Amino acid sequence: MAGHSKWANIQHRKGRQDAKRGKIFTKLIKEITVAARMGGGDINFNPRLRAAVVTGKKGNMTAENITRAIKRGTGELEGVNYEEIRYEGYGINGAAIIIDCLTDNKQRAVADVRHVLSKNGGNLGTDGSVAFLFKHCGSLFFSPDTDENKLMEIAIESGAEDIINNEDGSFEVITSPTEFLTVKDRLDEVGLVYELAEITMKAEIEIEFQGDAAEKMQKILDALDDLDDVQEVYTNAVIEGV
C-alpha cells in the first residue's frame, strides 16, 4: 500500500466536485439520457439508469429533470443523440489516463481531448494502451472511524469482492459493477455511511505525484474534466497536496 492518505485524497476530490456542481449536473443529465436510451426507462430493469438516478437525487436533481432526461433517452421527448466514446492517453511522467465521453460530435470530442493533452505535456494513446492498468468495479469509501467489523460482515454478506483497509485507517469496499447497487443498498439499510460511492475504473498500480509534477498533472486532469464532452476522467496518478 502506498504511503499517501486515501482519505485526504477523497476529501480533496469531493471538494473539487462541489466547486463544479453545475458541470456535474449537466453530466448527470447526459448519463441518465444515454442510460435510458440503451437499457430502457424502467430503473427496475436498467441498473445503469438506476445508478444514474440515485446519483442525480443525491445531487439534488429534481424529479422533473430526471423524468425529462429519461423521456429524452427513450424517445418520448426530442433530444440530442449522444455517443459513448472512450479515449486513452498519458499525462506527466507517463501516468495513465482514461477519458470517457458522451458527445454528439466525435470529431470535436477527440480534437478537444488531444489538444488538452498535447498542450499540457501529455499525449493521446491508442485503444487498449492503458485500459489494462485499470479494473472496472464498484467502489465505496468509508471514513477511518467506521465500525470495521460491521462493515466487513455486511459488505461480504451482501456480495462485495474485497474490503481494503488503508494505511490511514479508511476503508474501501470493492464490488463487481453488477453487484454495486445491491451492496450499496444493503450498507445504506444498516446505516453504514460512505463518503463516496461509484462505479469506476480503479487503477491497479498507482503513481504518486508531488510538487511541480503534481501541479502539472492536476492541470491536465482539470482541463479534461472541464471539456463539455467529457463525462469521467480516470488516472493512476495519485496527487498530493494540490
Buried (B, 14 or more C-beta within 10 A) or exposed (E): EEEBBBBEBBBBBEEEBEEBEEBBBEBBBBBBBBBBBEBBBEBEEBBBBBBBBBBBEEEEBEEEBBBBBBBBBBEEEEBEEBEEBBBBBBBBEEBBBBBBBBBEBEEBBBEBBBEBBEEBBBEBBEEEBBBEBBBEBBBBBBBBEBBBEEBBEBBBEBBBBEBEBBEBBBBBBBBBBEBBBBBBEBBEEEEBEBBBBBBBBBBEEBBEBEEEBBBBBBBBBBBBBEBBBBBBBBBBBBBBEB
